Amino acid sequence: MAKEKSGKRAHGDGSVYQLFYGTWRGSISVGGGKRKYVRGDTQADVVHQMTEIKAKRDKGLPVVDSRQKFGDYLNAWLRDHVQGAVRPRTYDS
């Protein structure tokens, strides 16, 4: 008779752990050697977020990071706010 392991997650389900200041964090592999990290106030919140990511991953859908990279923000800011406000040579430099 095999012994059940309580609290263990299956291979590929990711990791869930509590940070020292009380919030919870989880990480899950999304393919291509990349991991997606999520954070929540409770363990249940993190597990729910990870379940949604796992479902997208298993369907082959891309897992999009909701954060914008600084370089993308800077290029958009230059294009939308600076380009029309300065001379062309100033913008080019």
CNS distance restraints for C-alpha pairs under 8 A (distance, minus, plus):
assign (resid   9 and name CA) (resid  13 and name CA) 6.11 0.50 0.50
assign (resid   9 and name CA) (resid  14 and name CA) 7.43 0.50 0.50
assign (resid   9 and name CA) (resid  15 and name CA) 7.70 0.50 0.50
assign (resid  12 and name CA) (resid  28 and name CA) 7.27 0.50 0.50
assign (resid  12 and name CA) (resid  29 and name CA) 7.02 0.50 0.50
assign (resid  13 and name CA) (resid  28 and name CA) 6.51 0.50 0.50
assign (resid  13 and name CA) (resid  54 and name CA) 7.46 0.50 0.50
assign (resid  14 and name CA) (resid  26 and name CA) 7.03 0.50 0.50
assign (resid  14 and name CA) (resid  27 and name CA) 5.46 0.50 0.50
assign (resid  14 and name CA) (resid  28 and name CA) 4.17 0.50 0.50
assign (resid  14 and name CA) (resid  29 and name CA) 6.67 0.50 0.50
assign (resid  14 and name CA) (resid  50 and name CA) 7.89 0.50 0.50
assign (resid  15 and name CA) (resid  26 and name CA) 5.35 0.50 0.50
assign (resid  15 and name CA) (resid  27 and name CA) 5.35 0.50 0.50
assign (resid  15 and name CA) (resid  28 and name CA) 6.58 0.50 0.50
assign (resid  16 and name CA) (resid  24 and name CA) 7.15 0.50 0.50
assign (resid  16 and name CA) (resid  25 and name CA) 5.80 0.50 0.50
assign (resid  16 and name CA) (resid  26 and name CA) 4.27 0.50 0.50
assign (resid  16 and name CA) (resid  27 and name CA) 6.76 0.50 0.50
assign (resid  16 and name CA) (resid  43 and name CA) 7.43 0.50 0.50
assign (resid  16 and name CA) (resid  46 and name CA) 7.34 0.50 0.50
assign (resid  16 and name CA) (resid  47 and name CA) 7.39 0.50 0.50
assign (resid  17 and name CA) (resid  24 and name CA) 5.78 0.50 0.50
assign (resid  17 and name CA) (resid  25 and name CA) 5.54 0.50 0.50
assign (resid  17 and name CA) (resid  26 and name CA) 6.32 0.50 0.50
assign (resid  17 and name CA) (resid  43 and name CA) 7.87 0.50 0.50
assign (resid  18 and name CA) (resid  22 and name CA) 6.27 0.50 0.50
assign (resid  18 and name CA) (resid  23 and name CA) 5.91 0.50 0.50
assign (resid  18 and name CA) (resid  24 and name CA) 4.34 0.50 0.50
assign (resid  18 and name CA) (resid  25 and name CA) 6.14 0.50 0.50
assign (resid  18 and name CA) (resid  43 and name CA) 7.77 0.50 0.50
assign (resid  19 and name CA) (resid  23 and name CA) 5.54 0.50 0.50
assign (resid  19 and name CA) (resid  24 and name CA) 5.75 0.50 0.50
assign (resid  19 and name CA) (resid  25 and name CA) 6.83 0.50 0.50
assign (resid  22 and name CA) (resid  41 and name CA) 7.64 0.50 0.50
assign (resid  23 and name CA) (resid  39 and name CA) 7.26 0.50 0.50
assign (resid  23 and name CA) (resid  40 and name CA) 6.06 0.50 0.50
assign (resid  23 and name CA) (resid  41 and name CA) 4.91 0.50 0.50
assign (resid  23 and name CA) (resid  42 and name CA) 6.61 0.50 0.50
assign (resid  24 and name CA) (resid  39 and name CA) 5.72 0.50 0.50
assign (resid  24 and name CA) (resid  40 and name CA) 5.30 0.50 0.50
assign (resid  24 and name CA) (resid  41 and name CA) 5.93 0.50 0.50
assign (resid  24 and name CA) (resid  42 and name CA) 5.94 0.50 0.50
assign (resid  24 and name CA) (resid  43 and name CA) 5.78 0.50 0.50
assign (resid  24 and name CA) (resid  46 and name CA) 6.72 0.50 0.50
assign (resid  25 and name CA) (resid  37 and name CA) 7.12 0.50 0.50
assign (resid  25 and name CA) (resid  38 and name CA) 5.73 0.50 0.50
assign (resid  25 and name CA) (resid  39 and name CA) 4.43 0.50 0.50
assign (resid  25 and name CA) (resid  40 and name CA) 6.44 0.50 0.50
assign (resid  25 and name CA) (resid  43 and name CA) 7.94 0.50 0.50
assign (resid  25 and name CA) (resid  46 and name CA) 6.50 0.50 0.50
assign (resid  26 and name CA) (resid  37 and name CA) 5.66 0.50 0.50
assign (resid  26 and name CA) (resid  38 and name CA) 5.26 0.50 0.50
assign (resid  26 and name CA) (resid  39 and name CA) 6.36 0.50 0.50
assign (resid  26 and name CA) (resid  46 and name CA) 6.11 0.50 0.50
assign (resid  26 and name CA) (resid  47 and name CA) 7.52 0.50 0.50
assign (resid  26 and name CA) (resid  50 and name CA) 7.22 0.50 0.50
assign (resid  27 and name CA) (resid  35 and name CA) 6.33 0.50 0.50
assign (resid  27 and name CA) (resid  36 and name CA) 5.53 0.50 0.50
assign (resid  27 and name CA) (resid  37 and name CA) 4.40 0.50 0.50
assign (resid  27 and name CA) (resid  38 and name CA) 6.36 0.50 0.50
assign (resid  27 and name CA) (resid  50 and name CA) 7.66 0.50 0.50
assign (resid  28 and name CA) (resid  35 and name CA) 5.39 0.50 0.50
assign (resid  28 and name CA) (resid  36 and name CA) 5.43 0.50 0.50
assign (resid  28 and name CA) (resid  37 and name CA) 6.69 0.50 0.50
assign (resid  28 and name CA) (resid  50 and name CA) 7.00 0.50 0.50
assign (resid  28 and name CA) (resid  54 and name CA) 7.76 0.50 0.50
assign (resid  29 and name CA) (resid  33 and name CA) 7.20 0.50 0.50
assign (resid  29 and name CA) (resid  34 and name CA) 5.95 0.50 0.50
assign (resid  29 and name CA) (resid  35 and name CA) 4.32 0.50 0.50
assign (resid  29 and name CA) (resid  36 and name CA) 6.32 0.50 0.50
assign (resid  30 and name CA) (resid  34 and name CA) 5.80 0.50 0.50
assign (resid  30 and name CA) (resid  35 and name CA) 5.52 0.50 0.50
assign (resid  30 and name CA) (resid  36 and name CA) 6.48 0.50 0.50
assign (resid  30 and name CA) (resid  54 and name CA) 7.77 0.50 0.50
assign (resid  30 and name CA) (resid  57 and name CA) 6.15 0.50 0.50
assign (resid  30 and name CA) (resid  63 and name CA) 7.16 0.50 0.50
assign (resid  31 and name CA) (resid  35 and name CA) 7.44 0.50 0.50
assign (resid  31 and name CA) (resid  57 and name CA) 7.96 0.50 0.50
assign (resid  38 and name CA) (resid  46 and name CA) 6.47 0.50 0.50
assign (resid  38 and name CA) (resid  49 and name CA) 7.06 0.50 0.50
assign (resid  38 and name CA) (resid  50 and name CA) 7.37 0.50 0.50
assign (resid  39 and name CA) (resid  46 and name CA) 6.02 0.50 0.50
assign (resid  40 and name CA) (resid  45 and name CA) 5.55 0.50 0.50
assign (resid  40 and name CA) (resid  46 and name CA) 5.36 0.50 0.50
assign (resid  41 and name CA) (resid  45 and name CA) 6.78 0.50 0.50
assign (resid  41 and name CA) (resid  46 and name CA) 7.91 0.50 0.50
assign (resid  42 and name CA) (resid  46 and name CA) 6.69 0.50 0.50
assign (resid  43 and name CA) (resid  47 and name CA) 6.21 0.50 0.50
assign (resid  44 and name CA) (resid  48 and name CA) 6.08 0.50 0.50
assign (resid  45 and name CA) (resid  49 and name CA) 6.32 0.50 0.50
assign (resid  46 and name CA) (resid  50 and name CA) 6.13 0.50 0.50
assign (resid  47 and name CA) (resid  51 and name CA) 6.08 0.50 0.50
assign (resid  48 and name CA) (resid  52 and name CA) 6.48 0.50 0.50
assign (resid  49 and name CA) (resid  53 and name CA) 6.40 0.50 0.50
assign (resid  50 and name CA) (resid  54 and name CA) 6.01 0.50 0.50
assign (resid  51 and name CA) (resid  55 and name CA) 6.16 0.50 0.50
assign (resid  52 and name CA) (resid  56 and name CA) 6.39 0.50 0.50
assign (resid  53 and name CA) (resid  57 and name CA) 6.10 0.50 0.50
assign (resid  53 and name CA) (resid  63 and name CA) 6.72 0.50 0.50
assign (resid  54 and name CA) (resid  58 and name CA) 5.99 0.50 0.50
assign (resid  55 and name CA) (resid  59 and name CA) 6.24 0.50 0.50
assign (resid  56 and name CA) (resid  60 and name CA) 6.30 0.50 0.50
assign (resid  56 and name CA) (resid  61 and name CA) 5.10 0.50 0.50
assign (resid  56 and name CA) (resid  62 and name CA) 6.92 0.50 0.50
assign (resid  56 and name CA) (resid  63 and name CA) 6.67 0.50 0.50
assign (resid  57 and name CA) (resid  61 and name CA) 5.73 0.50 0.50
assign (resid  57 and name CA) (resid  62 and name CA) 6.81 0.50 0.50
assign (resid  57 and name CA) (resid  63 and name CA) 6.76 0.50 0.50
assign (resid  68 and name CA) (resid  72 and name CA) 6.79 0.50 0.50
assign (resid  68 and name CA) (resid  73 and name CA) 6.74 0.50 0.50
assign (resid  69 and name CA) (resid  73 and name CA) 6.40 0.50 0.50
assign (resid  70 and name CA) (resid  74 and name CA) 6.08 0.50 0.50
assign (resid  71 and name CA) (resid  75 and name CA) 6.18 0.50 0.50
assign (resid  72 and name CA) (resid  76 and name CA) 6.24 0.50 0.50
assign (resid  73 and name CA) (resid  77 and name CA) 6.07 0.50 0.50
assign (resid  74 and name CA) (resid  78 and name CA) 6.15 0.50 0.50
assign (resid  75 and name CA) (resid  79 and name CA) 6.15 0.50 0.50
assign (resid  76 and name CA) (resid  80 and name CA) 5.86 0.50 0.50
assign (resid  77 and name CA) (resid  81 and name CA) 5.51 0.50 0.50
assign (resid  77 and name CA) (resid  82 and name CA) 6.91 0.50 0.50
assign (resid  78 and name CA) (resid  82 and name CA) 4.84 0.50 0.50
assign (resid  78 and name CA) (resid  83 and name CA) 6.07 0.50 0.50
assign (resid  79 and name CA) (resid  83 and name CA) 5.35 0.50 0.50
assign (resid  80 and name CA) (resid  84 and name CA) 7.58 0.50 0.50
assign (resid  81 and name CA) (resid  85 and name CA) 6.95 0.50 0.50
assign (resid  82 and name CA) (resid  86 and name CA) 6.32 0.50 0.50
assign (resid  82 and name CA) (resid  91 and name CA) 7.22 0.50 0.50
assign (resid  83 and name CA) (resid  87 and name CA) 7.73 0.50 0.50
assign (resid  83 and name CA) (resid  88 and name CA) 7.40 0.50 0.50
assign (resid  83 and name CA) (resid  91 and name CA) 5.93 0.50 0.50
assign (resid  86 and name CA) (resid  90 and name CA) 6.27 0.50 0.50
assign (resid  86 and name CA) (resid  91 and name CA) 6.33 0.50 0.50
assign (resid  87 and name CA) (resid  91 and name CA) 6.29 0.50 0.50
assign (resid  88 and name CA) (resid  92 and name CA) 6.14 0.50 0.50
assign (resid  89 and name CA) (resid  93 and name CA) 6.27 0.50 0.50
